[in-house]
């Protein structure tokens, strides 16, 4: 019996440690996979980094050769990066990464062709 005001000892594993199997069964080992929340956060951060990189590239490109085509392409890439961030926030992380990859690849291929 415990007295009021005293804490019972913790029975679970320590933070960051894999669970040990109990006497009656086994526990699956830690798989190393990300939780959905972690995956969304990582993909949103990746999209934000891509958005910053596209913004910097756009500024540098406009300074060297100002053109409406450059503004349009990089503006579209920024918009698509923002869309990828929003898709990540609502849980569509794989779709967000596909959209981001296609957008960055499209800008990288189309920009030199239009010049």
Secondary structure, DSSP 8 states (H G I E B T S, - for coil): ---TT------S--TTS-----SS-----------HHHHHHHHHHHHHHHHHHHHHHHHHHHHHS--HHHHHHHHHHHHHHHHHHHHHHTT-HHHHHHHHHHHHHHHHHHHHHT-
